[in-house]
């Protein structure tokens, strides 16, 4: 698995925590910033990462901002992206099992680093169940293709 990860200024600390987790798991990743603590615009980080996942350069992407909301909204504008905003372990598993989410968004001002690690671990380890869920994902893909 190859993962793209990015944050804005509001998610730098949790981004570092998730990178450490992926190092421990032996997951290959590339970090697309930001490297600052001053205000930046989250779409400048979310959209390029989402595009890289959508075009197949990366299998999955992880985005972190203050709440996760802005990053997830921006990422979901890219066709082929199913970015789930998650702040609990159950939802992290469910979004992989049922929605085949290819991107995860989290909010550093909402959750702490320990929970962020647990969420990322669950999301990274959980596989898509397919079956009836594949039909539902197909409907989303068909809709995107029609636009």
C-alpha positions as CSV (number, residue, x, y, z in Angstrom):
1,X,0.0,0.0,0.0
2,X,1.2,3.5,-0.9
3,X,-0.3,6.5,1.0
4,X,-0.2,10.2,0.4
5,X,-0.6,12.3,3.6
6,X,-1.0,16.1,4.0
7,X,-2.2,18.6,6.5
8,X,-2.7,22.3,6.8
9,X,-1.4,24.3,9.8
10,X,-4.1,22.9,12.0
11,X,-3.1,19.3,11.6
12,X,0.7,19.2,11.7
13,X,1.1,17.4,15.0
14,X,-1.3,14.5,14.2
15,X,0.2,14.2,10.7
16,X,3.5,13.5,12.4
17,X,1.9,10.9,14.6
18,X,0.3,9.1,11.7
19,X,3.6,9.2,9.8
20,X,5.2,7.5,12.8
21,X,2.4,4.9,12.8
22,X,2.9,4.2,9.1
23,X,6.7,3.8,9.7
24,X,6.0,1.2,12.4
25,X,3.5,-0.6,10.0
26,X,6.0,-0.6,7.1
27,X,3.6,1.4,4.9
28,X,5.2,3.5,2.1
29,X,4.0,7.1,2.2
30,X,4.8,10.5,0.9
31,X,4.2,13.7,2.9
32,X,2.8,16.6,1.0
33,X,3.0,19.2,3.8
34,X,2.5,21.7,5.2
35,X,5.7,22.6,7.0
36,X,4.4,25.6,8.9
37,X,2.4,26.8,11.8
38,X,1.0,29.9,10.2
39,X,-2.3,29.9,8.4
40,X,-2.5,28.2,5.0
41,X,-5.4,27.3,2.8
42,X,-6.5,23.7,3.2
43,X,-7.6,23.2,-0.5
44,X,-3.9,23.8,-1.5
45,X,-3.0,20.6,0.3
46,X,-6.2,18.5,0.0
47,X,-6.8,18.9,-3.7
48,X,-3.4,17.8,-5.0
49,X,-3.4,14.8,-2.7
50,X,-6.9,13.8,-3.7
51,X,-5.9,14.1,-7.4
52,X,-2.9,11.8,-6.8
53,X,-5.2,9.2,-5.2
54,X,-7.8,9.5,-7.9
55,X,-5.3,9.0,-10.7
56,X,-3.8,6.0,-9.1
57,X,-0.4,7.3,-8.0
58,X,-1.4,6.4,-4.4
59,X,-3.7,3.7,-3.1
60,X,-5.0,5.9,-0.3
61,X,-4.7,9.4,1.2
62,X,-4.9,10.9,4.7
63,X,-5.7,14.5,5.4
64,X,-5.6,16.4,8.7
65,X,-6.8,20.0,9.4
66,X,-8.3,21.6,12.5
67,X,-11.6,19.8,12.2
68,X,-11.2,17.6,9.1
69,X,-14.2,19.2,7.6
70,X,-12.5,21.5,5.1
71,X,-10.1,18.9,3.9
72,X,-12.9,16.3,3.4
73,X,-15.1,18.7,1.5
74,X,-12.2,19.7,-0.8
75,X,-11.1,16.1,-1.4
76,X,-14.6,14.9,-2.2
77,X,-14.8,17.4,-5.1
78,X,-12.3,15.2,-7.0
79,X,-14.0,12.5,-9.1
80,X,-13.2,9.0,-7.7
81,X,-12.5,10.2,-4.2
82,X,-14.5,8.9,-1.3
83,X,-13.0,10.8,1.6
84,X,-14.5,10.0,5.0
85,X,-14.3,12.4,7.9
86,X,-13.7,10.1,10.9
87,X,-13.3,10.8,14.6
88,X,-14.0,7.3,16.0
89,X,-12.6,3.8,15.4
90,X,-16.0,2.2,14.6
91,X,-16.5,4.6,11.7
92,X,-13.0,4.1,10.5
93,X,-13.6,0.4,10.0
94,X,-17.1,0.9,8.6
95,X,-16.1,3.4,6.0
96,X,-13.5,1.0,4.7
97,X,-15.8,-2.1,4.9
98,X,-18.9,-0.5,3.4
99,X,-17.8,2.6,1.5
100,X,-14.3,1.6,0.3
101,X,-13.1,5.0,1.3
102,X,-9.8,5.8,-0.3
103,X,-9.2,8.9,1.8
104,X,-9.4,9.6,5.5
105,X,-9.8,13.1,7.0
106,X,-9.4,13.9,10.7
107,X,-9.4,17.0,12.9
108,X,-6.5,17.7,15.2
109,X,-8.7,20.1,17.3
110,X,-11.3,17.4,17.7
111,X,-9.3,14.4,18.6
112,X,-5.9,13.8,20.2
113,X,-2.9,11.9,18.9
114,X,-3.7,8.6,20.6
115,X,-7.2,8.4,19.1
116,X,-5.9,9.6,15.7
117,X,-3.4,6.6,15.7
118,X,-6.2,4.2,16.6
119,X,-8.4,5.5,13.8
120,X,-5.6,5.5,11.2
121,X,-4.6,2.0,12.2
122,X,-8.2,0.7,11.9
123,X,-8.6,2.5,8.6
124,X,-5.3,1.3,7.2
125,X,-5.9,-2.4,8.2
126,X,-9.5,-2.8,7.2
127,X,-10.4,-4.2,3.8
128,X,-13.5,-3.4,1.7
129,X,-16.1,-6.1,2.0
130,X,-17.4,-5.8,-1.6
131,X,-20.7,-7.7,-2.2
132,X,-23.8,-5.5,-1.9
133,X,-21.5,-2.6,-1.0
134,X,-19.8,-2.7,-4.4
135,X,-23.1,-2.1,-6.1
136,X,-23.6,1.1,-4.0
137,X,-20.0,2.3,-4.8
138,X,-20.7,1.6,-8.4
139,X,-23.7,3.9,-8.4
140,X,-21.6,6.7,-7.1
141,X,-18.9,6.1,-9.8
142,X,-21.6,6.0,-12.5
143,X,-23.0,9.3,-11.3
144,X,-19.5,10.9,-11.3
145,X,-18.9,9.6,-14.9
146,X,-22.2,11.1,-16.0
147,X,-21.2,14.7,-15.0
